[in-house]
C-alpha cells in the first residue's frame, strides 16, 4: 500500500499566511486566504494587499506596515478588508519583517464573527439607552437609524407603524436618497409594509425576486433590494423596519435579514417604552377632555413666561374665562353634552390666540389664556373682544344649538403683580366682577384692589359661578 504524503501544515491552517513586499504586493498566500478574503491565492499573487483594505482603515494600516518594515513585531493589529463579494472582513494580524528576504511575513486571523457579535451587543445597548433618553419617537427613530447603520448599509431606512383602530400604515420616519418623501413609492412600499405587518413575517426582495413593474407605479428608480422586518409586541405587530438598496454595494442577504430581525425585538420594546412615556406625560400635563394644558403645566409655562417678560421688559397678560350658566347645560342636556361643549369651547379659544400663546383648562368650566410678548394693554383687550365675538355663534352639540357666553377677567404683568399668584388672583377677581355684572363682558383687574393671593395649587377649580 502506497504511503500518503504528509500534508502541508500551512495549507491546513484556518488562519491565512501572507508574504508581501515592501510595496504590499503579494508574493504568497496560503489557501485559508480565500476563506477570509474571498479571493483564491492565484487571483491575488502580484496584487497589492493595501488595495483590499477598507478605505477608512488605510491610513492606520500604512502606519502599521511601516513599523513592521522597520523591524517592529506586530502582535494584535486589527483592521477591515473589502472581500471579493463586497462584504467586510475584520482581521487581526501578527507580522514580522524578514530581513534577508526583504518581505513582511504576516498571519491573518478572521475576527469578523467576534466583531459582528460585539457590534450587535453594542447596538442593542444603544437602542435601549435611546429608549430612555429620546424625547419623542422621531428622535428615537433617528438614533435607531444611526445604530442600524453601524451594522448594515442603511442609507435608505424607514419605520412604518400600524394603527390598529383604522387599520392604516403610516411612515413617521423616512430617509431615502432617491425619494425624500414616502411618496411616490415605486415599489408600493405601503402595500409591501402592510404585507409584512399583517403576515408578521420578514420579506426580503432581491433583483431575482422583485415584483414586476406595473403601469400605475412611478417611473422613478426602483430599489434593487428591499428588506422589511415586522416589529412584534405582545399585543401584535406594531409596524415594520424597512431597508432599501439601490446598488450592489447596499445589497441585503438572508444573514442581514436574521440580524435585522434580532434587532427588531429591541426596537419594538424601545418604541413601546417611548410611546408609554409620552402617554404618561400627556396624562400628567394635559387635560384629558380638552387636551389643553392642565393646571400644573400652565403654572410651569406662566413661571417661564414671567422670567422672559422680566428679561425682555414686555407685557404679559392673563385672561381668566368662565362660562356663564354652564351648569344649566349639564342639568338640562346631560354631562355628555356638557363635556362636548367644553371641547368646542377649547377649540374656539385656541382660534383666538397665536400658536405661541397658551390656552389651559384649570378645571370645570374655567379656562385661562396666557398671552406673551405684547407691548400694549390694548393687545389683551383685543384678544378678549375676539373671544366674545367667537361666542356669538351658538354651539352645535349633536344637533342641539346651545348659546353660551363667557365672563372674562384680565390681569397684566407688571401692572397687577410680578408673580403667578397675584396675576391669577387679580384675573380671577376681575372675571368674578364681570360675572356679577351680568356676564358676557370683559373686565380688567382693578389696580387699587388687593385680593389675597392664594397659592397656585389652592386656586379655584371650576365651581359654577
C-alpha positions as CSV (number, residue, x, y, z in Angstrom):
1,X,0.0,0.0,0.0
2,X,1.3,3.4,-1.0
3,X,2.0,5.7,1.9
4,X,0.1,9.0,2.0
5,X,2.3,12.1,1.5
6,X,2.4,14.2,4.7
7,X,0.1,17.2,4.4
8,X,1.4,20.7,4.1
9,X,0.7,22.1,7.6
10,X,0.3,25.6,6.4
11,X,-2.4,24.6,4.0
12,X,-4.4,23.1,6.9
13,X,-4.3,26.3,9.0
14,X,-7.5,28.2,9.4
15,X,-5.5,31.5,9.6
16,X,-4.1,32.8,6.4
17,X,-0.3,33.1,6.0
18,X,0.7,36.1,3.8
19,X,4.0,37.2,2.4
20,X,4.2,40.7,0.9
21,X,6.9,43.0,-0.4
22,X,7.5,46.5,1.0
23,X,5.1,48.0,-1.6
24,X,2.4,45.5,-0.2
25,X,2.4,43.4,-3.5
26,X,1.6,39.8,-2.6
27,X,4.3,37.1,-3.0
28,X,2.4,34.2,-1.3
29,X,-0.9,33.5,0.5
30,X,-2.0,30.2,2.0
31,X,-5.3,28.5,1.0
32,X,-7.1,30.0,4.0
33,X,-6.8,33.4,2.4
34,X,-9.8,32.6,0.2
35,X,-12.0,31.7,3.2
36,X,-11.2,35.1,4.8
37,X,-10.9,37.4,1.9
38,X,-12.9,35.7,-0.8
39,X,-10.0,35.5,-3.4
40,X,-8.2,32.3,-4.4
41,X,-4.4,32.5,-4.0
42,X,-3.8,32.6,-7.7
43,X,-6.1,35.6,-8.1
44,X,-4.0,37.9,-5.8
45,X,-0.4,37.0,-6.5
46,X,1.3,40.2,-7.6
47,X,-1.6,42.4,-6.5
48,X,-1.3,45.0,-3.7
49,X,-2.7,43.9,-0.3
50,X,-3.4,47.5,0.5
51,X,-5.8,47.8,-2.4
52,X,-8.2,45.5,-0.4
53,X,-8.0,47.5,2.8
54,X,-11.2,49.3,3.8
55,X,-10.7,53.0,2.9
56,X,-11.4,54.1,6.5
57,X,-8.6,51.9,7.8
58,X,-6.0,52.6,5.1
59,X,-4.0,55.3,6.9
60,X,-3.7,53.2,10.1
61,X,-2.7,50.1,8.1
62,X,0.0,52.0,6.2
63,X,1.4,53.2,9.5
64,X,1.5,49.6,10.9
65,X,3.1,48.3,7.8
66,X,5.8,50.9,8.0
67,X,6.6,49.9,11.6
68,X,6.9,46.2,10.7
69,X,9.2,47.1,7.8
70,X,11.4,49.0,10.3
71,X,11.7,45.8,12.4
72,X,8.9,46.0,15.0
73,X,6.8,43.0,15.8
74,X,3.2,43.3,15.2
75,X,1.1,41.2,17.5
76,X,-2.5,42.3,17.6
77,X,-3.3,45.0,14.9
78,X,-6.9,44.9,13.7
79,X,-8.3,46.3,10.5
80,X,-11.0,45.7,7.9
81,X,-10.9,44.5,4.3
82,X,-13.4,44.5,1.5
83,X,-13.9,40.9,0.4
84,X,-14.4,39.8,-3.2
85,X,-18.1,39.6,-2.6
86,X,-18.2,43.2,-1.2
87,X,-18.7,42.1,2.4
88,X,-16.4,43.4,5.1
89,X,-13.9,41.1,6.8
90,X,-12.4,42.1,10.2
91,X,-8.8,40.7,10.6
92,X,-6.4,40.6,13.5
93,X,-2.7,40.5,12.4
94,X,0.6,39.2,13.7
95,X,3.5,40.2,11.5
96,X,7.3,40.5,11.3
97,X,9.9,41.7,8.9
98,X,12.1,39.1,7.2
99,X,15.4,40.9,6.6
100,X,17.1,38.5,4.3
101,X,14.1,38.2,2.0
102,X,13.0,41.9,2.3
103,X,9.4,40.9,2.9
104,X,6.8,41.1,5.6
105,X,5.5,37.8,6.9
106,X,2.0,38.0,8.4
107,X,-0.7,35.8,9.8
108,X,-4.3,36.9,9.4
109,X,-6.9,35.7,11.9
110,X,-10.5,36.2,10.9
111,X,-12.4,38.1,13.8
112,X,-15.4,39.0,11.7
113,X,-17.9,37.0,13.8
114,X,-16.5,38.4,17.0
115,X,-16.8,41.9,15.7
116,X,-20.3,41.2,14.5
117,X,-21.3,39.9,18.0
118,X,-19.7,43.0,19.6
119,X,-21.4,45.3,17.2
120,X,-24.8,43.6,17.8
121,X,-24.4,43.8,21.6
122,X,-23.4,47.5,21.3
123,X,-26.4,48.2,19.0
124,X,-28.9,46.6,21.4
125,X,-27.4,48.6,24.3
126,X,-27.5,51.8,22.3
127,X,-31.2,51.3,21.3
128,X,-32.1,50.5,24.9
129,X,-30.4,53.7,26.1
130,X,-32.1,55.7,23.4
131,X,-35.5,54.4,24.6
132,X,-34.9,56.0,27.9
133,X,-33.3,59.3,26.6
134,X,-35.3,60.1,23.5
135,X,-37.7,63.0,23.8
136,X,-40.0,61.7,21.1
137,X,-40.4,58.9,18.5
138,X,-38.8,60.8,15.7
139,X,-35.5,61.3,17.7
140,X,-35.7,57.6,18.8
141,X,-36.1,56.6,15.1
142,X,-33.2,58.8,14.1
143,X,-31.0,57.1,16.7
144,X,-32.2,53.6,15.7
145,X,-31.3,54.5,12.1
146,X,-27.8,55.6,13.0
147,X,-27.3,52.4,15.1
148,X,-28.5,50.1,12.4
149,X,-26.2,51.9,10.0
150,X,-23.2,50.5,12.1
151,X,-24.4,47.0,11.2
152,X,-25.8,47.2,7.7
153,X,-25.9,49.6,4.7
154,X,-28.8,51.9,5.9
155,X,-28.8,55.0,3.7
156,X,-32.4,54.3,2.9
157,X,-34.3,53.5,6.1
158,X,-38.0,53.8,7.1
159,X,-40.2,53.0,10.0
160,X,-43.7,52.0,9.3
161,X,-46.3,52.0,12.1
162,X,-49.7,50.3,12.0
163,X,-52.8,52.0,13.5
164,X,-55.0,49.1,14.7
165,X,-58.0,51.4,15.1
166,X,-58.4,52.4,11.5
167,X,-56.1,49.7,10.1
168,X,-53.7,52.0,8.3
169,X,-50.0,52.2,7.8
170,X,-48.0,55.4,8.2
171,X,-44.4,56.3,7.8
172,X,-43.4,58.6,10.8
173,X,-39.7,58.2,9.9
174,X,-38.5,58.0,6.3
175,X,-35.0,58.7,4.9
176,X,-34.3,57.8,1.3
177,X,-31.7,59.1,-1.1
178,X,-33.9,58.7,-4.1
179,X,-37.3,59.6,-2.6
180,X,-37.1,62.2,0.2
181,X,-40.8,61.8,0.9
182,X,-42.6,58.5,1.4
183,X,-44.4,59.1,-1.9
184,X,-44.0,58.3,-4.7
185,X,-43.3,54.7,-3.8
186,X,-42.0,52.9,-6.9
187,X,-42.4,49.5,-5.1
188,X,-45.7,50.5,-3.5
189,X,-44.0,50.5,-0.1
190,X,-47.3,50.8,1.8
191,X,-48.5,47.5,0.2
192,X,-45.3,45.7,1.0
193,X,-45.2,47.0,4.6
194,X,-48.8,46.0,5.0
195,X,-47.9,42.5,3.9
196,X,-45.0,42.3,6.4
197,X,-47.2,43.7,9.2
198,X,-50.3,41.5,8.5
199,X,-48.3,38.3,7.9
200,X,-45.9,39.1,10.7
201,X,-43.1,37.8,8.6
202,X,-39.9,39.2,7.2
203,X,-39.8,40.0,3.5
204,X,-36.5,40.1,1.5
205,X,-36.7,41.1,-2.2
206,X,-33.7,40.9,-4.4
207,X,-33.2,41.6,-8.2
208,X,-34.3,38.0,-8.8
209,X,-37.5,38.3,-6.7
210,X,-38.7,41.8,-7.1
211,X,-42.2,42.1,-8.4
212,X,-42.6,43.3,-12.0
213,X,-43.3,46.9,-12.6
214,X,-47.0,47.8,-13.2
215,X,-48.4,50.8,-15.1
216,X,-49.6,52.6,-12.0
217,X,-46.2,52.6,-10.4
218,X,-43.9,55.6,-10.5
219,X,-41.2,55.7,-13.2
220,X,-38.6,56.7,-10.5
221,X,-35.7,54.3,-10.0
222,X,-36.7,51.1,-8.2
223,X,-34.5,49.7,-5.4
224,X,-32.6,46.5,-6.2
225,X,-33.0,45.2,-2.6
226,X,-35.9,45.6,-0.2
227,X,-35.9,44.3,3.3
228,X,-38.8,44.6,5.7
229,X,-38.9,43.2,9.2
230,X,-42.0,43.2,11.4
231,X,-42.0,44.8,14.9
232,X,-43.5,42.2,17.2
233,X,-45.1,43.1,20.5
234,X,-47.2,41.0,23.0
235,X,-50.2,42.8,21.6
236,X,-49.4,42.0,18.0
237,X,-47.3,43.5,15.2
238,X,-47.0,47.3,15.6
239,X,-45.1,48.1,12.4
240,X,-42.0,47.3,10.4
241,X,-38.5,48.4,9.8
242,X,-37.6,48.8,6.1
243,X,-34.2,49.0,4.3
244,X,-33.8,49.6,0.6
245,X,-30.7,49.3,-1.5
246,X,-30.3,50.9,-5.0
247,X,-26.9,49.4,-5.8
248,X,-24.9,46.2,-5.3
249,X,-23.0,48.0,-2.5
250,X,-26.2,48.0,-0.4
251,X,-27.4,44.6,-1.1
252,X,-29.1,42.5,1.6
253,X,-28.8,38.8,2.3
254,X,-30.6,36.2,4.4
255,X,-27.9,36.8,7.0
256,X,-28.8,40.5,7.1
257,X,-32.4,39.5,7.4
258,X,-31.6,37.5,10.5
259,X,-29.6,40.3,12.0
260,X,-32.3,42.9,11.5
261,X,-34.9,40.5,12.8
262,X,-32.9,40.1,16.0
263,X,-32.5,43.9,16.4
264,X,-36.3,44.5,15.7
265,X,-37.2,42.9,19.0
266,X,-35.3,45.5,20.9
267,X,-36.6,48.3,18.6
268,X,-40.2,47.3,19.2
269,X,-39.6,47.4,23.0
270,X,-38.0,50.8,22.7
271,X,-40.9,52.2,20.7
272,X,-43.4,50.8,23.2
273,X,-41.5,52.4,26.1
274,X,-41.3,55.8,24.3
275,X,-45.0,55.7,23.5
276,X,-45.9,54.8,27.1
277,X,-43.7,57.6,28.4
278,X,-45.4,60.0,26.0
279,X,-48.8,58.9,27.2
280,X,-47.9,59.2,30.8
281,X,-46.5,62.7,30.2
282,X,-49.7,63.6,28.3
283,X,-51.8,62.4,31.2
284,X,-49.7,64.3,33.7
285,X,-49.6,67.6,31.8
286,X,-52.8,67.8,29.7
287,X,-56.5,67.8,30.4
288,X,-57.9,64.5,29.2
289,X,-61.2,66.0,28.0
290,X,-60.0,69.0,26.0
291,X,-56.3,68.1,25.5
292,X,-55.4,71.6,26.7
293,X,-52.5,72.1,29.2
294,X,-53.7,71.4,32.7
295,X,-53.2,73.5,35.8
296,X,-49.7,72.2,36.5
297,X,-48.4,72.6,33.0
298,X,-50.0,76.1,32.8
299,X,-48.3,77.2,36.0
300,X,-44.9,76.0,34.7
301,X,-45.4,77.9,31.5
302,X,-46.5,81.0,33.4
303,X,-43.4,80.9,35.5
304,X,-41.2,80.7,32.5
305,X,-43.1,83.4,30.7
306,X,-42.7,85.8,33.6
307,X,-39.0,85.3,33.5
308,X,-39.0,86.1,29.8
309,X,-41.2,89.2,30.3
310,X,-38.9,90.5,33.1
311,X,-35.8,89.9,30.9
312,X,-37.3,91.4,27.7
313,X,-39.3,94.1,29.5
314,X,-42.5,93.2,27.8
315,X,-46.1,92.9,29.0
316,X,-47.7,89.6,29.8
317,X,-51.5,89.1,30.0
318,X,-53.7,86.6,31.7
319,X,-57.3,86.2,30.5
320,X,-59.5,84.2,33.0
321,X,-62.5,82.8,31.2
322,X,-65.6,81.3,32.9
323,X,-68.7,80.1,31.1
324,X,-72.0,81.7,32.0
325,X,-74.8,79.3,33.0
326,X,-72.7,76.3,32.1
327,X,-74.4,74.3,34.9
328,X,-77.7,74.6,33.1
329,X,-76.3,72.7,30.1
330,X,-75.3,69.8,32.4
331,X,-78.6,69.8,34.2
332,X,-80.8,70.0,31.1
333,X,-78.8,68.2,28.3
334,X,-76.6,65.9,30.4
335,X,-73.0,65.7,31.2
336,X,-72.0,64.2,27.9
337,X,-73.3,67.3,26.1
338,X,-71.6,69.4,28.7
339,X,-68.3,67.6,28.0
340,X,-68.8,68.2,24.3
341,X,-69.4,71.9,24.9
342,X,-66.1,72.2,26.8
343,X,-64.3,70.6,23.9
344,X,-65.8,73.0,21.4
345,X,-65.1,76.0,23.7
346,X,-61.4,74.9,23.8
347,X,-61.3,74.9,20.0
348,X,-62.8,78.4,19.8
349,X,-60.4,79.7,22.4
350,X,-57.4,78.3,20.5
351,X,-58.6,80.0,17.4
352,X,-58.4,83.4,19.2
353,X,-54.7,83.3,20.1
354,X,-51.4,82.8,18.4
355,X,-49.6,79.5,18.4
356,X,-47.0,80.9,20.8
357,X,-49.7,81.7,23.4
358,X,-51.2,79.2,25.8
359,X,-54.8,78.2,26.4
360,X,-55.3,76.0,29.5
361,X,-58.2,74.4,31.4
362,X,-57.9,74.8,35.1
363,X,-60.9,72.7,35.8
364,X,-64.7,72.6,35.4
365,X,-65.7,75.5,33.1
366,X,-62.7,77.6,33.9
367,X,-60.1,78.4,31.2
368,X,-57.1,80.7,31.3
369,X,-55.2,82.3,28.4
370,X,-51.5,83.3,28.6
371,X,-50.7,86.0,26.1
372,X,-47.0,86.8,25.8
373,X,-44.6,89.4,24.3
374,X,-47.1,92.3,24.0
375,X,-46.2,96.0,24.3
376,X,-49.6,97.5,24.9
377,X,-52.5,96.7,27.2
378,X,-54.8,97.0,24.2
379,X,-53.5,93.7,22.9
380,X,-55.1,91.8,25.8
381,X,-58.4,93.6,25.4
382,X,-58.3,92.9,21.7
383,X,-57.9,89.2,22.4
384,X,-60.8,89.3,24.9
385,X,-63.1,91.0,22.3
386,X,-62.1,88.4,19.8
387,X,-63.3,85.7,22.3
388,X,-66.6,87.5,22.8
389,X,-67.1,87.7,19.1
390,X,-66.3,84.0,18.7
391,X,-69.0,83.1,21.2
392,X,-71.8,85.0,19.3
393,X,-72.5,81.9,17.3
394,X,-74.3,79.1,19.2
395,X,-72.5,75.8,19.7
396,X,-73.8,72.8,17.6
397,X,-73.8,69.9,20.1
398,X,-75.1,66.8,18.4
399,X,-78.0,68.7,16.8
400,X,-78.6,70.9,19.9
401,X,-77.9,74.6,19.2
402,X,-76.6,75.8,22.5
403,X,-75.8,79.5,23.1
404,X,-73.0,80.1,25.6
405,X,-71.3,83.3,26.8
406,X,-68.1,83.9,28.6
407,X,-67.1,86.2,31.5
408,X,-63.6,87.4,31.1
409,X,-61.2,88.9,33.6
410,X,-57.8,90.3,32.6
411,X,-54.6,90.9,34.6
412,X,-51.4,92.2,33.2
413,X,-47.7,92.0,34.2
414,X,-46.3,94.2,35.7
415,X,-49.4,96.3,36.4
416,X,-51.2,93.7,38.5
417,X,-48.3,91.8,40.1
418,X,-44.9,90.2,39.5
419,X,-45.7,86.6,40.4
420,X,-48.1,83.9,39.3
421,X,-50.3,84.0,42.4
422,X,-51.0,87.8,42.2
423,X,-51.7,87.7,38.5
424,X,-54.0,84.8,38.7
425,X,-55.9,86.2,41.7
426,X,-56.4,89.6,40.0
427,X,-57.6,87.9,36.8
428,X,-60.0,85.7,38.8
429,X,-61.3,88.6,40.7
430,X,-61.9,90.6,37.5
431,X,-63.7,87.7,35.9
432,X,-65.9,87.4,39.0
433,X,-66.8,91.1,38.7
434,X,-67.7,90.5,35.0
435,X,-70.0,87.7,36.0
436,X,-71.6,89.7,38.8
437,X,-72.4,92.4,36.2
438,X,-74.3,90.0,34.0
439,X,-71.6,88.2,32.2
440,X,-70.7,88.1,28.5
441,X,-68.2,91.0,29.1
442,X,-64.6,91.8,29.8
443,X,-63.2,93.4,33.0
444,X,-59.6,94.5,33.6
445,X,-58.3,94.0,37.1
446,X,-58.6,96.9,39.4
447,X,-55.1,98.0,40.4
448,X,-56.5,99.6,43.6
449,X,-57.9,96.3,44.7
450,X,-55.6,93.9,46.5
451,X,-57.0,90.4,46.7
452,X,-55.4,87.9,48.9
453,X,-53.4,85.8,46.5
454,X,-54.0,82.1,47.1
455,X,-51.1,79.7,46.3
456,X,-51.4,78.4,42.8
457,X,-52.3,74.9,43.9
458,X,-55.2,76.4,46.0
459,X,-56.8,78.4,43.2
460,X,-60.5,77.8,42.4
461,X,-61.1,74.8,40.2
462,X,-64.3,75.0,38.2
463,X,-67.1,75.5,40.7
464,X,-70.1,77.0,38.9
465,X,-70.5,80.7,39.5
